[in-house]
Amino acid sequence: MPIFDFYTGDKKKESDTMSTDTSGETNAPAAGHFTKVDAIIQQLRPFLQSDGGDCVLIKVEDSIAYVQLTGACHGCPSALATLKSGIEARVREAIPEIQAVEMI
């Protein structure tokens, strides 16, 4: 099953369940972003692993998530497309506070 099939499902966005205060700001602390991003990556890992690759979240800093692509993804010509069109798109959809996902 290709990784992009995951995005066509009727999944409820995590951002839809986050509480907001009266100013519209989310109450999630910055440290909580690591856990949220990691949960999304854990959902995507089976799709990457089915093609011989993998993704590990290294850190979240200044609204940017840093990941390491391993296995078949490491050095793959399509790795950047997988990262930006797949992983980053899903992370930003669920957690609007995250501005980008970058490779280390």
C-alpha positions as CSV (number, residue, x, y, z in Angstrom):
1,M,0.0,0.0,0.0
2,P,1.6,3.3,-1.0
3,I,2.2,5.9,1.7
4,F,-0.1,8.4,0.0
5,D,-3.1,6.0,0.4
6,F,-2.9,6.9,4.1
7,Y,-3.9,10.5,3.3
8,T,-7.1,9.6,1.5
9,G,-8.7,8.0,4.5
10,D,-11.3,9.8,6.6
11,K,-9.1,10.5,9.5
12,K,-10.0,13.1,12.2
13,K,-7.3,15.7,12.5
14,E,-5.5,15.9,15.8
15,S,-5.8,19.6,15.7
16,D,-9.6,19.2,15.7
17,T,-9.5,17.8,19.2
18,M,-7.1,20.3,20.7
19,S,-8.6,22.8,23.1
20,T,-8.3,26.5,22.6
21,D,-8.4,29.4,25.0
22,T,-10.4,32.6,24.5
23,S,-7.7,34.1,22.3
24,G,-7.8,31.1,19.9
25,E,-4.3,30.0,20.9
26,T,-3.8,26.3,21.5
27,N,-3.0,25.2,25.1
28,A,-0.5,22.6,24.1
29,P,3.0,23.3,25.5
30,A,5.9,23.4,23.1
31,A,7.3,20.2,24.7
32,G,4.1,18.4,23.8
33,H,4.8,18.9,20.1
34,F,7.5,16.2,20.2
35,T,5.0,13.7,21.4
36,K,2.4,14.7,18.9
37,V,4.8,14.7,15.9
38,D,6.2,11.3,17.1
39,A,2.6,9.9,17.2
40,I,2.0,10.9,13.6
41,I,5.4,9.5,12.5
42,Q,4.5,6.2,14.2
43,Q,1.3,6.1,12.1
44,L,3.3,6.6,8.9
45,R,6.2,4.2,9.7
46,P,4.4,1.1,8.4
47,F,4.0,2.6,5.0
48,L,7.7,3.6,4.9
49,Q,8.8,0.2,6.2
50,S,6.7,-1.6,3.6
51,D,9.1,-0.1,1.0
52,G,12.2,-0.9,3.1
53,G,12.6,2.6,4.7
54,D,12.0,4.2,8.0
55,C,11.7,7.5,9.7
56,V,12.8,8.5,13.2
57,L,12.0,11.8,14.9
58,I,15.1,13.3,16.4
59,K,13.9,16.6,17.9
60,V,11.4,19.4,17.6
61,E,12.9,22.9,17.9
62,D,11.6,26.3,17.0
63,S,8.4,24.9,15.4
64,I,10.6,22.6,13.1
65,A,10.6,18.9,13.4
66,Y,13.9,17.2,12.6
67,V,13.8,13.6,11.3
68,Q,16.3,11.0,10.1
69,L,15.3,8.8,7.2
70,T,16.9,5.4,7.3
71,G,16.9,2.1,5.4
72,A,15.9,2.4,1.7
73,C,14.8,6.0,2.3
74,H,18.4,7.1,3.1
75,G,19.9,8.2,-0.1
76,C,16.7,7.5,-2.2
77,P,16.1,10.1,-5.0
78,S,12.5,10.3,-3.9
79,A,13.3,10.8,-0.2
80,L,12.7,14.6,-0.3
81,A,9.3,14.1,-2.0
82,T,8.3,11.5,0.6
83,L,9.4,13.9,3.4
84,K,7.7,17.0,2.1
85,S,4.6,15.7,0.3
86,G,4.0,12.8,2.8
87,I,5.4,13.3,6.3
88,E,5.5,17.1,6.4
89,A,2.1,17.5,4.9
90,R,0.5,15.1,7.5
91,V,2.4,16.7,10.4
92,R,1.4,20.2,9.4
93,E,-2.2,19.2,8.8
94,A,-2.5,17.7,12.3
95,I,-0.3,20.3,14.1
96,P,-0.5,23.7,12.5
97,E,2.1,25.1,14.9
98,I,4.8,23.0,13.2
99,Q,6.1,25.0,10.3
100,A,8.4,22.4,8.6
101,V,9.8,18.9,8.8
102,E,13.5,18.7,7.9
103,M,16.0,15.9,7.4
104,I,19.1,15.6,9.6
